[in-house]
Structures are given as C-alpha cells and as structure tokens.
Amino acid sequence: MLRRDFLATSAAAASAALLLPIRGRADDTPAAGRIYTSPAEAIASPREELAYVVGVYAGTKVQAPDFLATIDLDPASKTYSQVIHRLPMPNVGDELHHFGWNACGSCHGERERRFLIVPGVASSRIHILDTADPRQPKLHKTIEPREVIEKTKLTAPHTVHCLSDGRIMISMLGNESGQGPGGFLLLDEKFNIAGRWEAATTGMHYNYDFWYQPRHNVMISSEWAAPNTVKPGFKLDDVKAGKYGQRLHFWDWEVRKIAQSIDLGEKGLIPLEVRFHHNPDSQHGFVGAALSSVMWHWYKSGDTWKADPVIEVQPREVAGWPFPVPGLITDLVLSMDDKWLYFSNWLHGDVRQYDVSDPSKPKLTGQLQLGGVEGKGPTIAGKKLAGGPQMLQLSLDGRRLYVTSSLFSSWDNQFYPQIAEQGSYMLQIDCDTAKGGLKLNDKFHVDFGREPAGPARAHEMRFLRGDSTSDIWT
C-alpha cells in the first residue's frame, strides 16, 4: 500500500472511530490498532488503561532480577492504581532504565506496536518483551552483553526509538571499556544486532538522549557522561574536570554525521532529555540542562540551528549542603499539541507546567511540590513521599501526567538513600489544559515499597497505545 493511500484510509477509519464509544478495554486492542497516524489522531484516541513501568533492584538489599510492572490505569477497574502483573528479567543486576516500542508513528501503520525493547543500562543486556497479551507481557528474546560488545564495541544502552524502516535505534553511553563517546546501536526487524548507525563519532564527547526528524534531515542528541563516570555516583570534581557533557549535537540524518554542535556553556551543564515538537513540520524543541537547571529552546534560523535559555531555576540554600542546591531538571515532556511543557526538579522536588505556545517565551502556569531534599513532599495514602519527582509521562490527550521518583541507583543512594529502603512512588497529576494548573490525584498511588520481593525503584513508564514520548511522525 502506498503511503498516501494508507494515510487516506487511516483518516477515514479515524473519522469513523470517533462515532464509536471512546472507552473499551485495553485487552481488546490488537497490536495493529495501537498506532495513530498523526498527533491529532493520538489526542482523540481512547484513554490510557495500562502502563508498563520498570522496577529496579540495583543498589538495594534485594538480590532479585529487575522486572516490568503492568499498572492498571482504569479508574473504573477494581485493580485501579495497582500492579496487576510482574515480568522478572532472567538475570540479576541489569538496572532497567529507559525503554521503548518496536513501532511508532514513523512506521505509517506498516508494523504493529507489540514489542517492548527493554535494555539494562548497567549490564548492556537487551530484552525484547511481547505484549500480545497486554496485561501479561512475556519475554520474547534476550540479547546478551557479549554479543552487543562483539558486534558494536558499545555498552550502556539508553534511549530506544523505532525507525520508519522497521529497525530500532538505541543510544549507547559508552564504548566496550565504559568510556565515551558511545554511539548508536541498530536492531533489525527480527531484533538481531545490525551494527551501528553513525558513520563517524567526530565531534561527540558523550552521549545520552536523541530524537530524529527526517523532514528536516536532522537528529538531535545530548550528553550525560561516560558510564565509568556516572556509575560510582555524582562528584562535583568530575564536572570541574570536564567529565560531564554540555553540548547539543545536530546530525545530518542522511549522512549520519554531526553537522553542527552547540556548546551550551555553564548554563548547559549535563543536557539530558531532548523533546522535538510532535508536529513533524516544526523546527522547535527543548532540552533540559540538569545541573545548570536551565531549559533550552532550540530552533532553526536559516541553515543554522540555534539554542537559547528560556527558563532558569535558581539554586537554593539548604541546611547541611556545602553549596546552593540546584533544581536538577531530570525529565521533561511536551503535550501532543506542543502547547504545554512539563519538567521535574528532582532535588527541589517540584513539577512544573508551562504554556509554550510561543516556545521562545514560556509562561509558568502550574507547580506542584512532590518531595525534594528539603522534605516538603505531601503525604498520600498515609505515606510521606520519599525522594523527588523524576520521570514523567503524559497521556495522549494531555490531561494526566504520571510521575516516578528514581533517577539512577547510585545517584538515588547519594541524594535520596531512603528510596532503597522505602521504594519509589508512582503518582498521577491532573493537568488543566484550558487555563493551566496541576492537581495531585489522591486516589492514585502505586507504592513500589510494597513489592513482594522488597522495595524497588520505579523509573520509565510507557502506555499500551503510546504516550507523549514514544512516537515520532515523519
């Protein structure tokens, strides 16, 4: 089927679907029906009913494999806000971190959103999980670290994105020795290692997140640090020694080489998550510099990419700290209509909402305190929240923001040691998408401190039909 015929057919089907009841069990949705042809169609889709969340035991007293938790998100369900299934990995010590789908909007409906690619950032092991039964995912395949290193000389897998040709791309933080700059690993449609994506790493210092947009012949990547630097924990001396990133890279998508890099300087220390606008025609996006606690807006001016600081979170004096505490922007997410920007300040403990209708002039519209190093978090379900808000995921309609609290095991133990003892939380925030504003849903609380094997860390979240960071439309 030609792409134009597919889009026309999909548009007609979407119009017909709007006449049907909006609700239905996630179990009834075949894998082929979980992908939408545009951001607008995604916004009009049924409400999310299931979430997949990684549970991690690295840095805790529990010697058990990490697991994928399936969470019931349906308020009408008897198991609402509960873990309804756990899929343990085959080995101990993976440190599951970020993960993604085998197919998304860029596949134009030619593939099913069925398999989750779930790497271990510590082990470099890659798991392929089958969600044919959405409520009970199963292990489909495991790619061992030895094969990853033999075929790519890379370690520490991070961000996962599908490509329009059926392959899957994973950003890798390090080489076989745990040093930078890392690179990008490719899997083919059968989940075999197909080699490396980049033609050269010239200009790379470190690697972390990435987002591509073929309409502009660009991929954008950010920098954290080499695995050997981040694994032991955070050291300010490592920043002073230049062992952490501060650059944003703009790749020529076709040539697979860096075409331009922007050094963000002191206001751009440790740029982490990158979020391009969902509108594939747009040339705008955001990246959060964690240590500097500055939100940067990138855009194209003529033939040149530029980046400007548009939000700056000021550090705070906190008793017992030898230096002013930064907010530490660790995650951000854009609504499907590209109007609302959310980010978390992991150390300050708050989540913020901004109106970014004009991406160069964000307006603060909502703020919610959910913990932090000053202990200002609320009590929910009789439990004082430990840690700070970290990973974010937004519903396709933009009305519900989900939050977990673990960053990375060694950093957790350094800044929030109580997470190892009490486990992480998963919360849901109601978002006002008319006037702006945030409100905590006190009926939703997944306590990962009550896991059968012992308290676990909760990190990234994915929804069955996609979410606000899974899909790239081309």
C-alpha positions as CSV (number, residue, x, y, z in Angstrom):
1,M,0.0,0.0,0.0
2,L,1.3,3.4,-0.9
3,R,1.8,5.9,2.0
4,R,-0.8,8.3,0.6
5,D,-3.3,5.5,0.3
6,F,-2.6,4.3,3.8
7,L,-3.0,7.8,5.3
8,A,-6.3,8.4,3.4
9,T,-7.6,5.0,4.6
10,S,-6.4,5.7,8.2
11,A,-8.0,9.2,8.2
12,A,-11.4,7.7,7.1
13,A,-11.1,5.0,9.7
14,A,-10.2,7.6,12.4
15,S,-13.3,9.6,11.5
16,A,-15.5,6.5,11.8
17,A,-13.9,5.6,15.1
18,L,-14.9,9.0,16.5
19,L,-18.5,7.8,16.2
20,L,-17.8,4.8,18.5
21,P,-17.8,4.8,22.3
22,I,-14.4,6.2,23.4
23,R,-13.9,3.6,26.1
24,G,-13.0,-0.1,25.8
25,R,-10.7,-2.5,27.5
26,A,-7.0,-2.3,26.5
27,D,-7.2,-6.1,26.2
28,D,-9.5,-5.7,23.2
29,T,-7.0,-3.5,21.3
30,P,-4.9,-5.6,18.8
31,A,-1.3,-4.5,18.4
32,A,-2.1,-3.3,14.9
33,G,-4.6,-0.8,16.4
34,R,-2.2,0.9,18.8
35,I,-0.5,3.4,16.4
36,Y,-2.0,6.7,15.2
37,T,-1.2,8.5,12.0
38,S,-0.9,12.0,13.5
39,P,-0.7,13.9,16.8
40,A,-4.3,15.0,16.3
41,E,-5.5,11.4,16.0
42,A,-3.4,10.4,19.0
43,I,-5.1,13.2,21.1
44,A,-8.6,11.9,20.1
45,S,-7.7,8.3,21.0
46,P,-9.1,6.3,24.0
47,R,-7.8,7.0,27.4
48,E,-4.8,5.0,28.6
49,E,-5.7,1.9,30.6
50,L,-2.4,0.2,31.1
51,A,1.1,1.4,31.9
52,Y,4.4,-0.5,31.8
53,V,6.9,0.6,34.4
54,V,10.4,-0.8,35.1
55,G,11.1,-1.9,38.7
56,V,14.8,-1.9,39.6
57,Y,16.7,-3.5,42.5
58,A,20.1,-2.1,41.8
59,G,21.6,-0.5,44.9
60,T,19.1,-2.1,47.3
61,K,19.3,-5.0,49.7
62,V,17.2,-7.1,47.4
63,Q,19.1,-9.6,45.2
64,A,16.4,-10.3,42.6
65,P,16.0,-9.6,38.9
66,D,14.6,-6.3,37.8
67,F,11.0,-6.5,36.4
68,L,8.4,-5.0,34.2
69,A,5.3,-4.0,36.1
70,T,1.9,-3.7,34.5
71,I,-0.2,-1.0,36.1
72,D,-3.9,-0.7,35.9
73,L,-4.8,3.0,35.0
74,D,-8.6,2.5,34.5
75,P,-10.5,4.4,37.3
76,A,-13.5,2.1,36.8
77,S,-11.4,-1.0,37.4
78,K,-11.3,-2.9,40.8
79,T,-7.5,-3.0,40.4
80,Y,-7.1,0.7,39.6
81,S,-3.7,2.0,40.7
82,Q,-2.3,-1.4,41.4
83,V,0.4,-3.6,39.9
84,I,-1.5,-6.4,38.1
85,H,1.4,-8.3,36.6
86,R,5.2,-8.6,37.1
87,L,7.6,-9.9,34.5
88,P,11.0,-10.6,36.0
89,M,14.1,-10.5,33.8
90,P,16.3,-13.6,33.5
91,N,19.3,-12.1,35.4
92,V,20.1,-10.0,38.4
93,G,21.8,-6.7,38.0
94,D,20.5,-5.2,34.7
95,E,19.4,-1.8,36.1
96,L,16.5,-1.4,33.7
97,H,16.3,2.2,32.8
98,H,14.7,3.7,29.6
99,F,12.9,1.5,27.1
100,G,10.7,1.9,24.0
101,W,8.5,0.3,21.4
102,N,9.4,-1.6,18.2
103,A,7.0,0.6,16.2
104,C,5.5,4.1,16.3
105,G,4.0,6.8,14.2
106,S,7.0,6.8,11.8
107,C,6.1,3.3,10.7
108,H,2.9,4.6,9.0
109,G,0.9,1.6,10.2
110,E,3.1,-1.0,8.4
111,R,4.1,-2.6,11.7
112,E,2.5,-3.4,15.0
113,R,3.3,-1.7,18.2
114,R,3.7,-5.0,20.0
115,F,7.2,-5.5,21.3
116,L,9.0,-3.5,24.1
117,I,12.7,-3.1,23.8
118,V,14.0,-3.0,27.4
119,P,17.7,-2.6,27.9
120,G,19.8,-2.8,31.1
121,V,22.0,0.3,31.4
122,A,24.3,-1.4,33.8
123,S,24.5,-4.9,32.2
124,S,24.2,-3.8,28.5
125,R,21.7,-6.7,28.1
126,I,18.8,-6.0,25.8
127,H,15.4,-7.7,26.5
128,I,12.6,-8.0,23.9
129,L,9.2,-8.3,25.5
130,D,6.0,-9.4,23.8
131,T,2.7,-7.5,24.7
132,A,0.4,-9.6,22.5
133,D,-1.4,-10.2,25.8
134,P,-1.3,-6.6,27.1
135,R,-1.9,-7.5,30.7
136,Q,0.7,-10.2,30.9
137,P,3.8,-9.4,28.7
138,K,6.2,-12.3,28.1
139,L,9.9,-12.4,27.4
140,H,10.5,-12.9,23.6
141,K,14.2,-12.7,23.3
142,T,17.4,-11.7,25.2
143,I,20.5,-10.2,23.6
144,E,23.5,-10.8,25.8
145,P,26.1,-8.1,26.5
146,R,28.9,-10.2,24.9
147,E,27.1,-10.0,21.6
148,V,26.4,-6.3,21.9
149,I,30.1,-5.6,22.5
150,E,31.4,-8.0,19.9
151,K,29.3,-6.5,17.1
152,T,29.3,-2.8,18.1
153,K,32.0,-2.1,20.7
154,L,29.3,-0.3,22.7
155,T,27.9,-0.5,26.2
156,A,25.3,1.1,28.5
157,P,22.1,1.3,26.3
158,H,19.8,4.2,27.0
159,T,17.1,5.7,24.7
160,V,15.1,3.5,22.3
161,H,13.4,4.8,19.2
162,C,11.9,2.8,16.3
163,L,12.8,3.9,12.7
164,S,10.4,4.1,9.8
165,D,12.1,1.2,8.0
166,G,11.4,-1.2,10.8
167,R,14.8,-1.0,12.5
168,I,15.3,0.1,16.1
169,M,17.9,2.5,17.3
170,I,19.4,2.7,20.8
171,S,21.7,5.4,22.1
172,M,24.7,3.8,23.8
173,L,26.5,5.8,26.5
174,G,29.9,4.2,26.3
175,N,32.4,2.0,24.4
176,E,33.4,-1.5,25.4
177,S,35.6,-0.1,28.2
178,G,32.9,2.2,29.7
179,Q,34.4,5.4,28.3
180,G,32.9,8.0,25.9
181,P,31.7,8.9,23.4
182,G,29.5,5.9,22.9
183,G,27.3,5.7,19.8
184,F,24.1,4.3,18.3
185,L,23.2,0.6,18.0
186,L,20.8,-0.7,15.4
187,L,18.5,-3.8,15.7
188,D,16.8,-5.2,12.6
189,E,13.1,-6.1,12.4
190,K,13.8,-9.6,13.9
191,F,15.7,-8.0,16.8
192,N,19.1,-9.0,15.6
193,I,22.0,-6.6,16.0
194,A,22.5,-4.9,12.7
195,G,25.6,-2.8,13.6
196,R,26.0,0.9,14.4
197,W,24.0,3.8,12.9
198,E,26.6,6.6,12.9
199,A,29.1,6.8,10.1
200,A,31.5,8.7,12.4
201,T,31.6,10.0,16.0
202,T,33.7,13.1,15.2
203,G,32.5,15.9,17.5
204,M,31.0,13.6,20.1
205,H,32.2,13.8,23.6
206,Y,29.5,11.9,25.4
207,N,26.1,10.5,24.5
208,Y,22.6,10.3,26.1
209,D,19.2,11.0,24.5
210,F,18.2,11.6,20.9
211,W,15.3,12.5,18.7
212,Y,15.2,12.4,14.9
213,Q,13.1,14.3,12.3
214,P,13.7,13.3,8.6
215,R,11.6,16.2,7.3
216,H,14.4,18.4,8.4
217,N,17.2,15.9,7.8
218,V,18.2,16.1,11.4
219,M,18.8,14.1,14.5
220,I,19.4,15.8,17.8
221,S,21.5,14.2,20.6
222,S,22.5,15.3,24.1
223,E,25.3,14.4,26.5
224,W,25.4,13.0,30.0
225,A,28.8,11.4,30.7
226,A,30.7,8.2,30.2
227,P,29.4,5.1,32.1
228,N,32.5,4.9,34.2
229,T,31.9,8.5,35.5
230,V,28.2,8.1,36.4
231,K,28.1,4.6,37.9
232,P,30.0,5.4,41.1
233,G,27.8,8.4,41.8
234,F,28.0,12.2,41.3
235,K,31.2,14.1,42.1
236,L,31.4,17.8,41.6
237,D,35.1,17.4,40.8
238,D,34.1,15.4,37.7
239,V,32.2,18.4,36.5
240,K,35.2,20.7,37.0
241,A,37.3,18.2,35.2
242,G,35.1,18.3,32.1
243,K,33.8,14.7,32.6
244,Y,30.2,15.7,32.0
245,G,28.6,17.0,28.8
246,Q,27.4,20.5,27.9
247,R,26.8,20.1,24.2
248,L,23.8,19.6,21.9
249,H,24.6,17.8,18.6
250,F,22.7,18.2,15.3
251,W,23.3,15.3,13.0
252,D,22.8,15.1,9.2
253,W,20.2,12.3,9.2
254,E,21.2,11.0,5.7
255,V,24.9,11.3,6.1
256,R,24.9,10.1,9.7
257,K,27.5,12.5,10.9
258,I,27.4,15.6,13.2
259,A,26.7,18.7,11.1
260,Q,26.7,21.2,13.9
261,S,27.3,21.2,17.7
262,I,26.3,23.9,20.2
263,D,28.3,24.3,23.3
264,L,25.7,25.4,25.9
265,G,28.4,26.6,28.4
266,E,27.9,27.0,32.1
267,K,24.1,27.3,31.7
268,G,24.0,24.0,29.8
269,L,25.8,21.5,32.1
270,I,24.5,18.0,31.7
271,P,21.8,18.4,28.9
272,L,19.7,15.3,29.2
273,E,16.2,14.7,27.7
274,V,15.6,16.2,24.2
275,R,12.0,16.8,23.0
276,F,11.3,17.8,19.4
277,H,7.8,19.2,18.7
278,H,5.4,16.4,17.7
279,N,4.3,18.4,14.7
280,P,6.8,17.0,12.1
281,D,6.9,20.3,10.2
282,S,8.1,22.2,13.2
283,Q,11.8,23.0,13.8
284,H,11.5,23.7,17.5
285,G,12.2,21.7,20.6
286,F,13.5,21.7,24.2
287,V,16.4,20.2,26.2
288,G,16.8,20.4,29.9
289,A,20.3,21.0,31.3
290,A,20.1,19.1,34.6
291,L,23.0,20.5,36.7
292,S,22.5,24.1,35.5
293,S,18.7,23.7,35.9
294,V,18.1,25.6,32.7
295,M,15.6,24.8,30.0
296,W,16.9,25.5,26.5
297,H,14.8,26.1,23.4
298,W,16.3,25.0,20.1
299,Y,15.2,26.2,16.6
300,K,16.4,26.6,13.1
301,S,17.3,30.1,11.7
302,G,18.1,29.8,8.0
303,D,20.5,26.9,7.6
304,T,21.8,27.2,11.2
305,W,20.4,25.5,14.4
306,K,20.4,27.8,17.5
307,A,19.6,27.3,21.2
308,D,18.5,29.8,23.8
309,P,18.0,29.5,27.5
310,V,14.3,30.2,28.2
311,I,13.7,29.0,31.8
312,E,16.2,29.2,34.7
313,V,15.6,27.5,38.0
314,Q,17.6,29.3,40.7
315,P,19.5,27.2,43.2
316,R,18.5,27.3,46.9
317,E,20.5,27.4,50.1
318,V,19.7,24.2,52.1
319,A,20.9,23.5,55.6
320,G,23.7,20.9,55.6
321,W,24.6,21.4,51.9
322,P,28.0,22.8,51.1
323,F,26.7,24.6,48.1
324,P,23.4,26.0,46.8
325,V,21.2,23.1,45.7
326,P,20.2,23.2,42.0
327,G,16.7,22.2,41.0
328,L,18.2,19.4,38.8
329,I,15.9,19.2,35.8
330,T,15.9,15.5,35.1
331,D,13.0,15.0,32.8
332,L,10.6,16.9,30.5
333,V,7.7,16.1,28.3
334,L,5.7,18.1,25.7
335,S,2.0,17.7,25.1
336,M,0.9,16.3,21.8
337,D,-0.4,19.7,20.7
338,D,3.0,21.2,21.5
339,K,1.4,23.7,23.8
340,W,2.3,22.5,27.3
341,L,5.8,21.8,28.6
342,Y,6.3,19.9,31.9
343,F,9.5,19.2,33.7
344,S,10.7,17.9,37.1
345,N,13.1,19.4,39.5
346,W,14.4,16.2,41.2
347,L,16.3,17.9,44.1
348,H,13.9,20.8,44.7
349,G,11.0,18.3,44.5
350,D,8.6,20.1,42.3
351,V,6.9,19.5,38.9
352,R,6.2,22.5,36.7
353,Q,3.8,23.2,33.8
354,Y,4.5,25.9,31.2
355,D,2.5,27.3,28.4
356,V,4.9,27.2,25.4
357,S,2.5,28.3,22.7
358,D,5.4,30.7,22.0
359,P,8.4,28.3,22.6
360,S,10.7,31.3,23.0
361,K,8.7,32.7,25.8
362,P,7.4,30.0,28.2
363,K,4.8,31.1,30.8
364,L,4.6,29.3,34.2
365,T,1.0,28.0,34.7
366,G,1.3,25.3,37.3
367,Q,3.6,24.0,40.0
368,L,3.3,21.1,42.4
369,Q,5.5,20.0,45.3
370,L,6.1,16.2,45.4
371,G,9.1,15.8,47.8
372,G,12.7,17.1,47.4
373,V,15.8,17.3,49.6
374,E,14.0,19.8,52.0
375,G,11.4,17.2,52.8
376,K,8.4,19.2,51.6
377,G,6.5,16.4,50.0
378,P,2.9,15.6,50.8
379,T,1.5,12.5,52.5
380,I,-0.5,10.3,50.2
381,A,-2.3,7.1,51.2
382,G,-0.8,7.6,54.7
383,K,2.8,7.6,53.5
384,K,5.2,10.5,53.3
385,L,6.7,10.8,49.8
386,A,10.4,9.9,49.8
387,G,12.6,11.3,47.1
388,G,11.7,13.8,44.4
389,P,9.7,13.7,41.2
390,Q,11.8,12.4,38.3
391,M,10.5,10.5,35.3
392,L,7.4,12.0,33.6
393,Q,4.9,10.6,31.2
394,L,1.9,12.4,29.7
395,S,-1.4,11.0,28.4
396,L,-2.1,11.4,24.8
397,D,-4.9,13.9,25.5
398,G,-2.5,15.9,27.8
399,R,-4.8,15.7,30.8
400,R,-2.9,13.3,33.0
401,L,0.8,13.4,34.0
402,Y,2.3,10.4,35.6
403,V,5.4,10.6,37.8
404,T,8.0,8.2,39.3
405,S,10.9,9.1,41.6
406,S,14.0,7.1,40.9
407,L,16.8,8.6,38.8
408,F,19.8,6.2,38.8
409,S,20.7,3.8,41.6
410,S,24.0,5.3,42.7
411,W,22.6,8.8,42.5
412,D,19.5,7.8,44.3
413,N,21.6,6.3,47.2
414,Q,23.6,9.5,47.3
415,F,20.8,12.1,47.3
416,Y,17.8,10.1,48.5
417,P,19.0,6.9,50.3
418,Q,15.5,6.4,51.7
419,I,14.4,5.2,48.2
420,A,16.5,2.0,48.7
421,E,14.6,1.3,52.0
422,Q,11.2,2.6,51.2
423,G,10.9,2.1,47.4
424,S,9.7,4.6,44.7
425,Y,6.3,6.1,44.1
426,M,4.2,6.4,41.0
427,L,1.7,9.3,41.1
428,Q,-0.8,10.9,38.7
429,I,-1.4,14.6,38.3
430,D,-4.5,16.1,36.7
431,C,-3.5,18.8,34.2
432,D,-5.7,21.8,33.3
433,T,-5.3,22.1,29.6
434,A,-7.6,25.1,29.3
435,K,-6.2,27.7,31.7
436,G,-3.2,25.8,33.1
437,G,-2.7,24.2,36.6
438,L,-1.8,21.0,38.3
439,K,-3.6,18.9,40.9
440,L,-2.5,15.7,42.5
441,N,-4.9,12.8,42.2
442,D,-5.1,11.4,45.7
443,K,-6.8,8.3,44.5
444,F,-3.8,7.1,42.5
445,H,-0.6,5.9,44.3
446,V,1.5,3.0,43.3
447,D,3.8,2.2,46.2
448,F,6.9,0.3,44.9
449,G,8.0,-0.1,48.5
450,R,5.4,-2.8,48.9
451,E,6.7,-5.1,46.1
452,P,6.6,-8.8,47.1
453,A,10.4,-9.2,46.7
454,G,11.1,-6.0,48.6
455,P,11.2,-2.2,47.9
456,A,12.0,-1.4,44.2
457,R,12.9,1.7,42.2
458,A,10.4,2.8,39.6
459,H,11.8,4.6,36.5
460,E,10.4,5.0,33.0
461,M,6.7,4.5,32.0
462,R,5.1,3.5,28.7
463,F,1.4,3.2,27.8
464,L,-0.1,0.5,25.6
465,R,-1.3,2.8,22.9
466,G,1.7,5.2,23.0
467,D,2.4,8.3,25.0
468,S,3.9,11.7,24.6
469,T,7.5,10.5,24.1
470,S,7.0,7.2,22.2
471,D,6.0,8.5,18.8
472,I,7.9,10.3,16.0
473,W,5.8,11.3,13.0
474,T,7.8,11.7,9.7
